[in-house]
């Protein structure tokens, strides 16, 4: 079948959602399906909504290569749309005859916004989801949120994997690392308010003693990144924080291998591939209790779940692991075991691929299934 994969910008972007989309495209191609990436311009939300009225976007979704007649059309058998693109698509889907499957990492309406703004996002996102025929969800939590918002539709849950790296740390090496000083914390994510770096810095500023923080990620929101740097200076901890920017995979693997704790106390995570990637290196996760992270992290076993914005809980979690190295060692090994039990990309994407094939098959009614 010919699949149109609709994304914003460049499919090679480094966030977990784009990694998921790339893995899905590869899984389809490996089974002989043709996948054409339909790249839409990534704009701010109001301008993206304007694209929902642009007839050129509709022609693109229909497979038009130009302004000619039917012979100038390369039609799709299935449209797979990253739900991130919903403001650009909400005005077009109902006019497209091709079956449409939304890939939903997490809902914009699940994030924290002023009440008036959230009402707008909920209304638009609901209308978008109602315009799709089926959905692939990255977590059961995201599925529940979407179905509360827009009702049920044929769907599957295909959870992301965290096996991008190939950590070769032994249990003995993980246990030995737990005894080292200083206590190394690593944050991995784009520098945007939702990821909660400011909460992490505030929490760490309340922890006395010898700790270090490595911040790995692009300053997507430059104003926010500068505010966090100023926060660190004002709290007297700037000399303990390294802003490393975006790292190559090999450099990031080295950073994870040398750390004690992965801390990303987000406002909301649809799933949180980064937590799982850290677990591969035996890193307990300090994660958000909102969204899909509780499907990965059992509070007090493989890490800690903190309520979004709770800097005091961040501080207490760090103190616990820094001051009790036996607990750190046990959690580190539990995190590694959790990583080893988790399905890899091959299994996860096979679940998504089979579901997409069923949706595209006019002779088969799509079945609801949940990946293990």
C-alpha distance (Angstrom), angle and dihedral (degrees) to the residues before:
residue distance angle dihedral
X1 . . .
X2 3.79 . .
X3 3.81 111.5 .
X4 3.78 124.5 -165.8
X5 3.81 108.2 -151.9
X6 3.81 108.8 -159.4
X7 3.80 116.7 -155.3
X8 3.76 139.6 150.7
X9 3.77 116.4 -103.1
X10 3.78 119.2 -36.8
X11 3.80 121.2 6.6
X12 3.82 87.3 -149.1
X13 3.82 93.0 68.2
X14 3.80 113.1 130.9
X15 3.80 104.1 -123.8
X16 3.79 121.8 109.8
X17 3.79 93.0 -110.1
X18 3.80 92.7 57.5
X19 3.81 90.6 45.7
X20 3.81 87.5 55.1
X21 3.81 91.4 50.2
X22 3.81 91.5 49.0
X23 3.78 91.9 50.4
X24 3.80 90.3 49.8
X25 3.81 92.1 50.4
X26 3.81 90.2 50.0
X27 3.80 92.5 49.4
X28 3.80 90.9 52.8
X29 3.79 93.7 46.7
X30 3.79 92.4 48.7
X31 3.81 88.1 59.3
X32 3.79 91.4 53.0
X33 3.79 99.2 -98.1
X34 3.78 120.6 138.2
X35 3.79 114.3 -123.6
X36 3.80 122.2 -166.9
X37 3.80 116.7 -171.4
X38 3.81 111.7 -134.7
X39 3.80 104.4 -158.2
X40 3.80 117.4 -160.8
X41 3.81 123.6 -168.0
X42 3.80 112.2 -94.8
X43 3.80 106.6 -130.9
X44 3.78 137.6 157.3
X45 3.80 114.4 -77.1
X46 3.84 99.1 -95.9
X47 3.81 92.4 49.2
X48 3.79 90.6 45.9
X49 3.80 88.4 55.2
X50 3.79 87.9 53.7
X51 3.81 87.8 57.3
X52 3.80 87.3 58.8
X53 3.81 85.7 71.4
X54 3.79 96.5 44.1
X55 3.83 112.3 108.7
X56 3.81 90.2 -152.9
X57 3.80 90.1 67.2
X58 3.81 90.4 51.9
X59 3.78 91.5 50.6
X60 3.79 89.5 50.9
X61 3.80 91.1 52.7
X62 3.78 89.4 52.0
X63 3.79 90.9 53.3
X64 3.81 97.3 -108.5
X65 3.81 112.1 162.1
X66 3.75 94.7 -169.8
X67 3.78 143.0 -22.0
X68 3.79 97.2 -66.0
X69 3.78 129.9 108.8
X70 3.80 130.5 -84.1
X71 3.82 91.2 -60.0
X72 3.80 89.0 63.7
X73 3.78 92.0 60.9
X74 3.80 129.2 98.0
X75 3.78 99.3 -167.4
X76 3.78 125.4 -157.0
X77 3.79 126.5 -129.3
X78 3.79 89.8 -153.7
X79 3.78 135.9 12.9
X80 3.80 115.5 -147.3
X81 3.79 109.8 -168.4
X82 3.78 127.0 -167.7
X83 3.79 100.9 -131.2
X84 3.80 88.8 -136.2
X85 3.81 84.7 79.0
X86 3.81 93.7 58.1
X87 3.84 97.9 116.6
X88 3.81 90.4 56.8
X89 3.81 93.1 46.5
X90 3.78 105.6 38.6
X91 3.80 93.4 91.7
X92 3.80 96.3 46.9
X93 3.80 111.8 42.3
X94 3.78 97.8 81.3
X95 3.80 89.9 56.4
X96 3.82 92.7 53.5
X97 3.80 117.1 88.5
X98 3.79 95.6 -162.2
X99 3.84 114.9 100.0
X100 3.80 109.8 -99.8
X101 3.80 126.6 -148.3
X102 3.80 120.2 -172.6
X103 3.81 118.7 -146.5
X104 3.78 102.7 -149.6
X105 3.80 118.0 -164.9
X106 3.78 93.5 167.5
X107 3.77 137.1 -33.8
X108 3.77 122.4 -100.9
X109 3.80 86.2 -142.0
X110 3.83 89.2 61.9
X111 3.79 91.4 65.0
X112 3.80 124.4 87.0
X113 3.79 113.3 -90.3
X114 3.78 135.9 149.0
X115 3.80 108.9 -77.9
X116 3.81 95.2 -109.6
X117 3.79 91.3 49.9
X118 3.78 93.4 47.4
X119 3.81 90.9 52.8
X120 3.80 88.9 56.8
X121 3.80 93.0 47.7
X122 3.79 92.1 47.4
X123 3.79 92.6 51.2
X124 3.79 94.2 48.6
X125 3.78 95.1 42.4
X126 3.82 90.7 48.2
X127 3.78 91.3 52.2
X128 3.79 90.9 48.0
X129 3.81 94.6 50.2
X130 3.80 90.6 47.5
X131 3.82 88.1 56.0
X132 3.82 92.6 59.6
X133 3.81 127.7 83.6
X134 3.80 99.2 -145.4
X135 3.78 142.7 -7.8
X136 3.78 142.7 -136.9
X137 3.79 110.5 -152.3
X138 3.79 125.8 -159.1
X139 3.80 92.7 -146.8
X140 3.77 141.5 10.3
X141 3.81 88.5 -115.9
X142 3.80 91.0 57.8
X143 3.79 90.3 47.6
X144 3.80 91.8 53.0
X145 3.81 91.8 48.4
X146 3.81 92.5 49.0
X147 3.79 93.7 47.2
X148 3.80 91.6 48.8
X149 3.77 88.1 52.8
X150 3.80 102.4 41.7
X151 3.80 109.4 6.8
X152 3.78 131.3 -109.4
X153 3.80 127.3 -46.6
X154 3.79 133.0 166.4
X155 3.78 103.6 -64.8
X156 3.76 149.0 159.0
X157 3.79 133.3 -159.7
X158 3.80 112.1 -133.6
X159 3.77 107.4 175.6
X160 3.80 120.9 -149.1
X161 3.78 118.8 -109.1
X162 3.78 127.6 -135.0
X163 3.78 101.1 -146.3
X164 3.80 97.7 109.3
X165 3.80 87.2 117.0
X166 3.78 129.6 47.3
X167 3.81 103.8 -138.0
X168 3.79 112.5 -163.5
X169 3.80 97.1 -170.6
X170 3.79 113.8 136.2
X171 3.78 122.8 -142.6
X172 3.81 88.3 -107.8
X173 3.81 90.8 54.4
X174 3.80 91.3 48.9
X175 3.81 90.9 49.3
X176 3.82 92.2 47.7
X177 3.81 91.7 49.9
X178 3.79 89.8 57.3
X179 3.80 90.3 67.2
X180 3.80 96.3 53.9
X181 3.79 127.6 103.4
X182 2.94 143.2 -107.5
X183 3.80 99.7 47.6
X184 3.81 104.5 -117.3
X185 3.82 120.4 -149.4
X186 3.81 121.2 -174.8
X187 3.80 128.0 -162.2
X188 3.81 116.4 -164.0
X189 3.80 120.4 -172.3
X190 3.76 145.2 77.9
X191 3.77 112.8 -62.5
X192 3.80 98.9 -109.6
X193 3.82 128.2 127.5
X194 3.82 93.9 -107.7
X195 3.80 92.0 64.9
X196 3.80 91.5 62.5
X197 3.80 101.3 -133.0
X198 3.81 89.9 146.4
X199 3.81 89.3 56.3
X200 3.80 90.3 50.2
X201 3.82 92.6 50.0
X202 3.81 91.0 48.7
X203 3.80 91.2 48.7
X204 3.80 93.3 48.6
X205 3.80 91.3 47.6
X206 3.82 86.5 63.6
X207 3.81 92.2 55.5
X208 3.79 115.6 88.9
X209 3.77 120.9 -154.1
X210 3.77 136.8 44.4
X211 3.81 114.9 -25.7
X212 3.79 136.0 135.1
X213 3.81 131.8 -158.2
X214 3.80 125.7 -152.2
X215 3.81 114.3 -163.2
X216 3.80 111.0 -157.1
X217 3.79 117.8 -175.3
X218 3.75 146.1 74.9
X219 3.80 120.6 -75.2
X220 3.81 91.2 -119.7
X221 3.80 89.6 162.8
X222 3.80 102.9 40.9
X223 3.79 94.7 -173.9
X224 3.79 90.7 53.0
X225 3.81 92.1 46.9
X226 3.81 90.6 53.4
X227 3.81 91.0 47.9
X228 3.80 89.8 54.8
X229 3.81 91.2 49.4
X230 3.81 89.1 50.6
X231 3.80 89.7 47.8
X232 3.80 90.0 53.8
X233 3.80 91.0 50.3
X234 3.79 92.6 47.7
X235 3.82 91.7 49.1
X236 3.79 91.8 49.3
X237 3.82 96.2 -118.7
X238 3.81 102.5 102.3
X239 3.81 91.7 109.3
X240 3.83 90.0 60.2
X241 3.81 96.1 52.3
X242 3.81 125.7 80.2
X243 3.81 117.1 -163.5
X244 3.80 100.6 -156.1
X245 3.79 101.0 172.5
X246 3.77 120.0 -149.0
X247 3.81 113.6 -16.8
X248 3.78 131.1 -159.6
X249 3.78 115.7 -106.8
X250 3.79 91.6 -103.4
X251 3.81 93.1 49.6
X252 3.80 91.3 46.0
X253 3.81 90.2 50.3
X254 3.81 89.2 53.3
X255 3.79 90.8 49.4
X256 3.81 92.9 50.0
X257 3.80 92.1 46.6
X258 3.82 90.3 54.1
X259 3.82 96.4 47.5
X260 3.79 133.4 87.6
X261 3.81 102.1 -154.0
X262 3.81 136.7 23.5
X263 3.81 108.0 -146.2
X264 3.81 122.6 -172.9
X265 3.83 106.6 149.0
X266 3.81 95.6 -176.3
X267 3.75 127.7 -178.7
X268 3.79 86.6 -124.8
X269 3.80 138.1 -10.4
X270 3.78 122.7 -167.6
X271 3.78 86.4 -150.9
X272 3.80 113.8 -36.9
X273 3.81 112.4 -129.6
X274 3.80 88.8 -172.4
X275 3.81 91.7 66.5
X276 3.77 90.7 55.9
X277 3.80 92.6 45.1
X278 3.79 89.0 54.0
X279 3.79 91.2 49.5
X280 3.79 88.1 58.7
X281 3.82 86.1 67.1
X282 3.79 91.9 45.9
X283 3.80 94.4 -102.3
X284 3.80 118.2 150.5
X285 3.79 110.0 -133.2
X286 3.77 125.6 -124.6
X287 3.79 95.8 -157.8
X288 3.77 143.8 166.7
X289 3.78 118.5 -90.2
X290 3.82 88.0 -147.8
X291 3.78 118.9 88.5
X292 3.78 128.7 -4.9
X293 3.81 102.1 -22.0
X294 3.85 92.9 94.1
X295 3.82 86.6 64.8
X296 3.81 86.2 65.1
X297 3.78 106.3 28.4
X298 3.79 125.5 53.2
X299 3.78 106.5 -157.0
X300 3.79 109.6 -111.0
X301 3.81 94.8 10.9
X302 3.82 112.6 64.6
X303 3.79 92.8 8.5
X304 3.77 141.5 -51.8
X305 3.80 132.5 -62.0
X306 3.79 114.0 -147.7
X307 3.77 130.0 -169.6
X308 3.82 109.8 -109.3
X309 3.80 111.2 -90.9
X310 3.81 95.6 14.3
X311 3.80 103.2 132.7
X312 3.80 91.4 170.1
X313 3.81 90.5 59.8
X314 3.81 89.6 48.7
X315 3.80 90.2 52.8
X316 3.80 93.1 48.2
X317 3.80 92.4 49.3
X318 3.80 92.1 51.4
X319 3.80 92.5 47.0
X320 3.79 91.2 50.7
X321 3.79 93.8 55.7
X322 3.79 97.5 36.8
X323 3.82 94.2 49.5
X324 3.81 99.1 38.2
X325 3.77 108.3 50.0
X326 3.82 92.6 175.5
X327 3.81 88.5 61.2
X328 3.81 90.1 45.1
X329 3.80 90.3 51.9
X330 3.81 93.0 48.8
X331 3.81 93.2 47.0
X332 3.80 91.6 46.5
X333 3.79 91.8 54.8
X334 3.82 91.3 43.7
X335 3.81 89.2 52.8
X336 3.79 90.4 52.5
X337 3.83 91.2 49.9
X338 3.81 90.1 50.5
X339 3.79 90.5 52.4
X340 3.79 91.4 49.9
X341 3.82 91.8 53.0
X342 3.80 94.6 50.1
X343 3.83 118.7 101.2
X344 3.79 114.4 -106.7
X345 3.78 127.1 -125.9
X346 3.80 92.8 -92.3
X347 3.79 92.7 59.7
X348 3.80 95.2 40.2
X349 3.79 95.6 48.1
X350 3.81 91.8 44.6
X351 3.80 87.0 60.3
X352 3.81 91.1 51.1
X353 3.82 93.2 44.2
X354 3.80 94.2 51.6
X355 3.77 89.8 49.9
X356 3.80 93.1 50.2
X357 3.79 90.7 49.2
X358 3.80 89.7 53.5
X359 3.80 92.1 50.2
X360 3.80 91.2 50.3
X361 3.79 93.8 47.9
X362 3.79 107.2 91.9
X363 3.78 90.4 -161.2
X364 3.83 94.7 55.2
X365 3.77 127.7 65.2
X366 3.83 109.3 -137.0
X367 3.79 112.6 -109.6
X368 3.76 125.1 -141.4
X369 3.78 112.0 -120.0
X370 3.76 138.0 161.9
X371 3.77 122.4 -144.6
X372 3.80 114.9 -123.4
